[in-house]
Amino acid sequence: MRKEKTVDFQIKWAWHSISRMYNTYATQYDITMAVGYVLLNIDVENGTPATKIAPMLGMEPRSLVRMLSNLEKRGLISRELDPTDRRFVRIMLTEAGKEKREISKQGVIDFNNMIREKIPLDKLATFFDVMTEINKIVDEENIRIKAGDLSDSID
């Protein structure tokens, strides 16, 4: 089978293209796509518990710790003890973080508008349905593998 005909190649190829485009956009504002993505997933009003961010982003906790330390040094976030449960730390956006978040949000909006202008809605609906199914299949496969059932694993 040719790699161009595999599902995973097409998904990864598209994501790399999108990632390069977002990074080109983000560097104009002295951030990266990864930074923008983290900022977009922090609640503007109430902050977000540090323990919730990594799972939302699909990141390893160690990678997130480095990223959050970097964002804090750059003055984009602050860490505050949760007012209701002082065992938890909330990640809060600073004013500079909110500005970079808005820039990131606009980049996402612009990209989505560009795609919606060029691809008919019925094709996008099919794309979303297919991606939902692929994610469901992958999630089920991960559960099966973690359970130790390797009898019908993906080759």
DOBAZA-694891 format. One record per atom (N, C-alpha, C, O, CB): residue in one letter; x, y, z. Coordinates in steps of 0.1 Angstrom, whole numbers, padded with zeros to 4 digits, always signed. Each point is the difference from the previous one (the first is absolute). Glycine has a CB too. Layout:
// DOBAZA-694891
aXYZ
...
END
This chain:
// DOBAZA-694891
m+0008-0012+0000
m-0008+0012+0000
m+0009+0012+0000
m+0010+0001+0008
m-0029-0013+0004
r+0016+0022-0020
r+0007+0013-0001
r-0004+0008+0012
r-0012+0001+0004
r+0014-0002-0029
k+0008+0008+0031
k-0003+0008+0012
k-0010+0011-0003
k-0008+0003+0009
k+0031-0007-0002
e-0024+0009-0019
e-0009+0011-0003
e-0015-0005+0000
e-0009+0007+0000
e+0027+0003-0014
k-0019-0024+0014
k-0014-0006+0000
k-0004-0004+0014
k-0010-0006+0002
k+0014-0002-0026
t+0004+0011+0034
t-0003-0004+0014
t-0007+0012+0007
t+0003+0011-0002
t+0016-0028+0002
v-0028+0013+0009
v-0008+0010+0007
v+0010+0008+0009
v-0001+0012+0000
v-0020-0027+0000
d+0029+0008+0007
d+0009+0007+0010
d+0009+0010-0007
d+0003+0011+0005
d-0004-0031+0010
f+0006+0017-0027
f+0009+0009-0008
f-0008+0013-0003
f+0006+0011+0001
f+0007-0031-0011
q-0025+0018+0005
q-0008+0012-0004
q-0003+0009+0012
q+0001+0012-0001
q-0011-0025-0018
i+0007+0007+0030
i-0003+0008+0012
i+0013+0007+0005
i+0000+0012+0003
i-0018-0028+0004
k+0029+0009-0006
k+0012+0006+0004
k+0005+0011-0010
k+0005+0010+0005
k+0001-0032+0007
w-0007+0019-0024
w+0005+0010-0011
w-0009+0013+0002
w+0006+0011-0001
w+0001-0030-0015
a-0020+0017+0017
a-0008+0012+0002
a+0003+0007+0012
a+0001+0013+0000
a-0019-0024-0012
w+0020+0004+0023
w+0003+0007+0013
w+0013+0007-0001
w+0002+0011+0005
w-0015-0028+0007
h+0023+0011-0018
h+0013+0007-0001
h-0001+0013-0009
h+0006+0010+0004
h+0006-0032-0002
s-0020+0021-0012
s-0002+0012-0008
s-0007+0011+0008
s+0004+0012+0000
s-0006-0026-0020
i-0008+0010+0028
i-0008+0010+0008
i+0010+0005+0011
i+0000+0012+0003
i-0022-0024-0008
s+0030+0004+0011
s+0009+0004+0010
s+0010+0010-0005
s+0003+0010+0007
s-0006-0033+0004
r+0009+0020-0023
r+0009+0009-0005
r-0006+0014-0003
r+0006+0011+0003
r+0006-0030-0014
m-0025+0019+0006
m-0007+0012-0003
m-0002+0008+0013
m+0002+0012+0001
m-0013-0023-0021
y+0006+0004+0031
y-0002+0006+0013
y+0013+0006+0005
y+0000+0011+0006
y-0020-0026-0001
n+0030+0007-0006
n+0013+0005+0006
n+0005+0012-0008
n+0006+0009+0006
n+0000-0032+0001
t-0008+0024-0020
t+0004+0012-0008
t-0008+0012+0005
t+0006+0011+0002
t+0000-0026-0022
y-0019+0013+0022
y-0008+0010+0006
y+0004+0005+0014
y+0002+0011+0002
y-0021-0020-0016
a+0021-0001+0022
a+0003+0002+0014
a+0014+0007+0002
a+0001+0009+0009
a-0015-0029-0003
t+0024+0017-0014
t+0013+0006+0002
t-0001+0015-0003
t+0009+0007+0006
t+0002-0028-0013
q-0020+0026+0000
q-0002+0014-0002
q-0003+0007+0013
q+0002+0012+0001
q-0010-0016-0025
y+0003-0003+0034
y-0005+0005+0012
y+0009-0005+0012
y-0005+0001+0012
y-0018+0001-0021
d+0034-0007+0006
d+0010-0005+0010
d-0006-0012+0008
d+0003+0000+0012
d+0007+0023-0011
i-0018-0032-0007
i-0004-0012+0007
i+0001-0011-0010
i+0004+0002-0011
i-0020+0011+0026
t+0013-0025-0011
t-0001-0012-0008
t-0014-0005+0000
t-0008+0004+0007
t+0033-0010-0002
m-0027-0003-0015
m-0013-0007+0000
m-0003-0007+0013
m-0011+0001+0005
m+0013-0004-0030
a+0008-0004+0031
a-0002-0007+0012
a-0004+0010+0012
a-0009-0003+0008
a+0025-0015-0016
v-0009+0029+0008
v-0004+0010+0010
v-0014+0005-0002
v-0008+0001+0010
v+0032+0006-0008
g-0028-0004-0014
g-0013+0005-0003
g-0011-0010+0004
g-0010+0003+0005
g+0020+0010-0024
y-0007-0026+0016
y-0009-0011+0004
y-0002-0001+0015
y-0011-0002+0004
y+0018-0010-0025
v+0004+0013+0028
v-0001+0000+0015
v-0009+0012+0005
v-0009-0002+0008
v+0031-0010-0006
l-0019+0024-0007
l-0007+0012+0004
l-0015-0001-0003
l-0008+0004+0008
l+0029+0009-0012
l-0024-0019-0008
l-0014-0002-0004
l-0008-0009+0009
l-0012+0001+0001
l+0019+0003-0024
n+0000-0013+0030
n-0006-0009+0009
n+0000+0003+0015
n-0003-0008+0008
n+0009-0009-0025
i-0003+0030+0020
i+0000+0005+0013
i-0013+0009+0001
i-0001+0009-0007
i+0027-0011+0010
d-0034-0001+0007
d-0012+0008+0002
d+0004+0014+0003
d+0007+0003+0010
d-0020-0023-0002
v+0008+0030-0015
v+0003+0014+0001
v-0004+0006+0013
v+0007+0007+0007
v-0009-0005-0031
e-0010-0006+0029
e-0005+0006+0012
e+0005-0007+0013
e+0004+0007+0009
e-0024-0001-0022
n+0019-0019+0013
n+0003-0008+0013
n+0013-0007+0000
n+0004-0007+0009
n-0028+0005-0007
g+0031+0002-0013
g+0013-0008-0002
g-0004-0014-0001
g-0012-0004-0001
g+0025+0020+0015
t-0003-0025-0015
t-0002-0014-0001
t+0009-0007+0009
t+0012+0003+0001
t-0019+0000-0025
p+0002-0014+0031
p+0009-0008+0008
p+0011-0005-0008
p-0002-0005-0011
p-0017-0001+0026
a+0031+0007-0010
a+0012-0005-0007
a-0001-0015-0004
a+0004-0004-0010
a+0010+0021+0023
t-0021-0025-0004
t-0001-0014-0003
t-0010-0003-0011
t+0001-0011-0006
t+0004+0007+0030
k-0013+0013-0028
k-0009-0002-0011
k+0005+0004-0014
k-0005-0004-0010
k-0013+0009+0027
i+0029+0003-0017
i+0005+0005-0013
i+0006-0011-0009
i-0004-0001-0012
i+0008+0023+0023
a+0005-0030-0005
a+0007-0010-0008
a-0010-0010-0007
a+0001-0002-0012
a+0019+0004+0027
p-0030-0007-0008
p-0009-0009-0006
p-0008+0007-0011
p-0003-0007-0011
p+0001-0006+0032
m-0002+0025-0019
m-0007+0008-0011
m+0007+0001-0012
m-0005+0000-0011
m-0007+0012+0029
l+0026-0011-0017
l+0008+0003-0012
l+0007-0013-0005
l+0006+0001-0011
l-0002+0022+0020
g-0006-0034-0002
g+0007-0012-0005
g+0015+0001+0002
g+0007-0007-0007
g-0026+0004-0009
m+0023+0010+0026
m+0014+0002+0003
m+0004-0009+0012
m-0008-0003+0008
m+0008+0026-0017
e+0013-0026+0009
e+0006-0007+0012
e+0001+0010+0011
e+0004+0012-0003
e+0008-0029-0011
p-0015+0014+0026
p+0002+0009+0011
p+0013+0007+0001
p+0001+0012+0003
p-0018-0025+0009
r+0028+0005-0015
r+0014+0006+0001
r+0002+0011-0010
r+0006+0010+0003
r+0002-0032+0005
s-0014+0020-0020
s+0002+0010-0011
s-0008+0013+0004
s+0004+0011-0002
s-0001-0029-0015
l-0015+0016+0023
l-0008+0011+0004
l+0007+0008+0011
l-0001+0012+0000
l-0020-0025-0006
v+0027+0006+0016
v+0007+0007+0011
v+0010+0010-0006
v+0001+0011+0004
v-0004-0031+0011
r+0011+0015-0025
r+0010+0009-0006
r-0007+0011-0007
r+0005+0012+0001
r+0011-0031-0004
m-0026+0016-0004
m-0008+0011-0008
m-0005+0010+0010
m+0001+0012-0003
m-0007-0028-0015
l+0000+0012+0029
l-0006+0009+0009
l+0011+0009+0007
l-0002+0012+0002
l-0017-0028+0002
s+0030+0010-0001
s+0011+0007+0006
s+0005+0011-0010
s+0002+0011+0004
s+0005-0031+0010
n-0006+0017-0026
n+0004+0009-0011
n-0011+0011-0001
n+0004+0012-0001
n+0008-0030-0011
l-0024+0015+0012
l-0011+0010-0001
l+0000+0009+0012
l-0003+0012-0001
l-0011-0028-0013
e+0017+0011+0026
e+0000+0008+0012
e+0012+0010-0001
e-0001+0011+0004
e-0010-0030+0009
k+0023+0014-0017
k+0011+0008-0001
k-0002+0012-0010
k+0005+0011+0001
k+0010-0031+0004
r-0023+0017-0016
r-0003+0010-0010
r-0011+0009+0004
r-0003+0010-0007
r+0011-0026-0010
g-0014+0014+0029
g-0010+0008+0005
g-0014-0002-0007
g-0008+0009+0000
g+0026+0008+0005
l-0020-0029-0011
l-0013-0002-0006
l-0010-0007+0009
l-0012+0001-0002
l+0024-0003-0020
i-0007-0005+0032
i-0009-0006+0010
i+0005+0002+0014
i+0012+0004+0002
i-0018-0022-0019
s-0002+0015+0027
s+0004+0000+0014
s-0007-0012+0006
s-0009-0006-0005
s+0012+0031+0006
r+0003-0030+0010
r-0006-0011+0007
r-0006+0005+0013
r+0007+0008+0007
r+0011-0024-0017
e-0030+0012+0013
e-0006+0004+0012
e-0007-0012+0007
e-0005-0009-0007
e+0001+0032-0003
l+0005-0023+0023
l-0007-0011+0007
l-0015+0001-0002
l-0006+0011+0000
l+0025-0012+0017
d-0025-0011-0019
d-0015+0000-0002
d-0006+0005+0013
d+0003-0005+0011
d-0002-0015-0027
p-0011+0030+0015
p-0006+0005+0012
p-0008-0009+0008
p-0002+0001+0012
p+0002+0020-0024
t-0006-0032+0005
t-0009-0009+0007
t+0008-0012+0005
t-0004-0007+0010
t-0015+0015-0024
d+0030-0012+0007
d+0008-0012+0004
d+0014+0004-0002
d+0006-0001-0011
d-0024-0015+0005
r+0025+0020+0017
r+0013+0005-0001
r+0011-0010-0003
r+0012+0003-0001
r-0019+0013+0018
r+0003-0029-0019
r+0009-0010-0005
r+0003+0002-0015
r+0010-0005-0005
r-0018-0011+0023
f-0001+0022-0025
f+0001+0002-0015
f+0005+0013-0004
f-0002+0010+0007
f-0017-0025-0009
v+0026+0016-0009
v+0005+0012-0005
v-0008+0003-0013
v-0001-0009-0009
v+0024+0005+0019
r-0027+0016-0011
r-0007+0005-0012
r+0010+0008-0009
r+0007+0008+0006
r-0030-0008+0006
i+0022-0003-0025
i+0008+0008-0009
i-0008+0011-0005
i-0011-0002-0006
i+0025-0018-0001
m-0010+0033+0009
m-0007+0012-0003
m+0007+0007-0011
m+0013+0000-0001
m-0022+0002+0024
l+0002+0004-0033
l+0006+0008-0010
l+0003+0014+0006
l-0009+0006+0006
l-0003-0019-0024
t+0023+0018+0014
t+0003+0014+0004
t-0006+0009-0012
t-0005-0006-0009
t+0027+0000+0022
e-0021+0019-0011
e-0005+0008-0011
e+0008-0003-0013
e-0006+0000-0011
e+0000+0018+0027
a+0019-0020-0015
a+0008-0003-0012
a-0005-0014-0006
a+0000-0001-0012
a+0020+0015+0021
g-0023-0023+0000
g-0004-0013-0004
g-0014+0001-0007
g-0002-0007-0010
g+0015-0004+0029
k-0022+0019-0014
k-0013+0002-0006
k+0002+0006-0014
k-0007-0003-0010
k-0004+0006+0032
e+0020+0006-0024
e+0003+0006-0013
e+0005-0010-0010
e-0005-0001-0011
e+0010+0023+0022
k+0004-0031-0007
k+0006-0010-0008
k-0011-0011-0003
k-0001-0005-0011
k+0024+0009+0020
r-0032-0006+0001
r-0011-0009-0002
r-0009+0005-0011
r-0005-0008-0009
r+0006+0001+0033
e-0004+0020-0024
e-0009+0006-0010
e+0006-0001-0014
e-0007-0003-0010
e-0002+0018+0027
i+0022-0013-0018
i+0007-0001-0013
i-0001-0015-0005
i-0003-0002-0011
i+0019+0021+0018
s-0014-0028+0002
s-0001-0015-0003
s-0014-0003-0005
s-0002-0007-0010
s+0020+0001+0027
k-0028+0011-0009
k-0014-0002-0004
k-0003+0005-0014
k-0007-0007-0007
k+0001+0008+0032
q+0011+0011-0028
q-0003+0006-0013
q+0007-0009-0011
q-0006-0001-0011
q+0005+0024+0022
g+0012-0028-0008
g+0007-0009-0010
g-0009-0012-0003
g-0001-0004-0012
g+0023+0012+0020
v-0027-0014+0002
v-0009-0012-0001
v-0013+0004-0008
v-0004-0007-0009
v+0013-0003+0031
i-0015+0021-0018
i-0012+0005-0007
i+0003+0002-0015
i-0008-0004-0008
i+0000+0015+0030
d+0019-0004-0025
d+0004+0003-0014
d+0002-0013-0008
d-0005-0001-0011
d+0015+0023+0019
f-0003-0032-0002
f+0002-0012-0007
f-0014-0007-0003
f-0002-0005-0011
f+0025+0003+0022
n-0031+0001+0000
n-0013-0007-0002
n-0009+0007-0010
n-0007-0006-0008
n+0009-0002+0031
n-0002+0022-0023
n-0007+0007-0010
n+0005-0003-0014
n-0008-0001-0010
n+0003+0019+0026
m+0018-0018-0018
m+0006-0003-0013
m-0004-0014-0005
m-0003-0001-0012
m+0023+0016+0018
i-0019-0025+0003
i-0004-0013-0004
i-0015-0001-0004
i-0004-0006-0010
i+0021-0003+0025
r-0026+0016-0007
r-0014+0000-0002
r-0004+0007-0013
r-0010-0003-0007
r+0007+0002+0031
e+0012+0011-0028
e-0003+0007-0013
e+0004-0009-0012
e-0006+0002-0011
e+0010+0020+0023
k+0005-0031-0010
k+0005-0008-0011
k-0005-0014-0001
k+0001-0007-0011
k+0019+0021+0012
i-0025-0019+0010
i-0005-0014+0000
i-0015+0000+0003
i-0004+0006+0011
i+0027-0015-0004
p-0031+0003-0015
p-0015+0000+0003
p-0003-0006+0013
p+0006-0009+0005
p-0010+0008-0029
l-0007+0006+0031
l-0004-0004+0013
l-0003-0015+0000
l+0003-0007+0011
l-0012+0030-0006
d+0003-0029-0015
d-0003-0014+0000
d+0013-0008+0001
d+0000-0011+0006
d-0021+0015-0019
k+0032+0000+0006
k+0012-0007+0000
k+0006+0001+0014
k+0006-0009+0006
k-0002+0013-0030
l-0005+0008+0030
l+0006+0002+0014
l-0008-0009+0010
l+0006-0005+0009
l+0001+0029-0015
a-0020-0025+0004
a-0008-0008+0009
a+0004-0015-0001
a+0002-0006+0010
a-0021+0022-0012
t+0022-0020-0010
t+0005-0014-0002
t+0014-0002+0007
t+0002-0010+0006
t-0016+0009-0028
f+0022+0011+0020
f+0014+0000+0006
f-0001-0001+0015
f+0006-0008+0006
f+0003+0022-0025
f-0018-0006+0025
f-0002+0000+0015
f-0005-0014+0004
f+0004-0006+0010
f-0008+0031-0010
d-0005-0031-0007
d-0006-0013+0003
d+0011-0010-0001
d+0001-0009+0009
d-0023+0016-0018
v+0030-0007-0001
v+0011-0010-0002
v+0010+0002+0011
v+0005-0010+0006
v-0008+0010-0031
m+0007+0012+0028
m+0010+0002+0011
m-0005-0005+0013
m+0007-0005+0008
m+0003+0025-0021
t-0023-0018+0016
t-0006-0004+0012
t+0001-0016+0001
t+0003-0005+0010
t-0019+0025-0010
e+0013-0026-0011
e+0000-0015-0001
e+0015-0005+0002
e+0002-0009+0008
e-0023+0009-0023
i+0030+0007+0009
i+0014-0004+0001
i+0004+0001+0015
i+0007-0009+0005
i-0002+0016-0029
n-0008+0004+0030
n+0004+0002+0014
n-0007-0011+0009
n+0007-0005+0009
n-0005+0030-0013
k-0014-0028+0001
k-0007-0011+0008
k+0007-0013-0002
k+0002-0007+0010
k-0024+0019-0013
i+0026-0015-0009
i+0007-0013-0003
i+0013+0000+0007
i+0004-0010+0006
i-0015+0008-0028
v+0019+0013+0022
v+0013+0001+0006
v-0002-0001+0015
v+0008-0007+0007
v+0001+0021-0026
d-0019-0008+0025
d-0002+0000+0014
d-0003-0015+0004
d+0005-0005+0010
d-0013+0029-0009
e+0000-0031-0008
e-0004-0013+0003
e+0013-0009-0001
e+0002-0009+0008
e-0026+0012-0016
e+0032-0001-0002
e+0012-0008-0002
e+0010+0002+0012
e+0006-0009+0005
e-0009+0011-0030
n+0004+0011+0029
n+0009+0003+0011
n-0005-0007+0013
n+0008-0005+0008
n-0003+0027-0018
i-0018-0022+0012
i-0005-0007+0012
i+0003-0015-0001
i+0003-0006+0010
i-0022+0024-0008
r+0017-0024-0014
r+0002-0014-0001
r+0015-0003+0002
r+0003-0010+0006
r-0022+0009-0023
i+0028+0009+0012
i+0014-0003+0001
i+0004+0002+0015
i+0008-0009+0005
i-0004+0017-0028
k-0009+0002+0030
k+0003+0002+0014
k-0005-0011+0008
k+0006-0004+0011
k-0006+0028-0014
a-0011-0030-0001
a-0006-0012+0007
a+0008-0013-0002
a-0002-0010+0006
a-0020+0021-0008
g+0032-0010-0007
g+0008-0011-0003
g-0005-0010-0011
g+0006-0010-0002
g+0001+0012+0025
d-0017+0002-0030
d-0006-0008-0010
d+0007+0004-0013
d-0004+0009-0007
d-0018-0011+0019
l+0032-0006-0016
l+0008+0003-0012
l-0003-0010-0011
l+0008+0000-0010
l+0010+0010+0024
s-0029-0017-0013
s-0003-0011-0009
s-0003+0005-0014
s+0004-0006-0010
s-0012-0007+0028
d+0002+0025-0019
d-0004+0005-0014
d+0006+0014-0001
d-0006+0009-0006
d-0015-0022+0005
s+0033+0015+0006
s+0006+0014-0001
s+0003+0004-0014
s+0001-0008-0009
s+0009+0004+0031
i-0009+0017-0024
i+0002+0007-0013
i+0015-0004-0004
i+0009+0001+0008
i-0026+0018-0003
d+0018-0023-0017
d+0014-0004-0005
d+0006+0012-0007
d+0011-0001-0004
d-0018-0022+0001
END
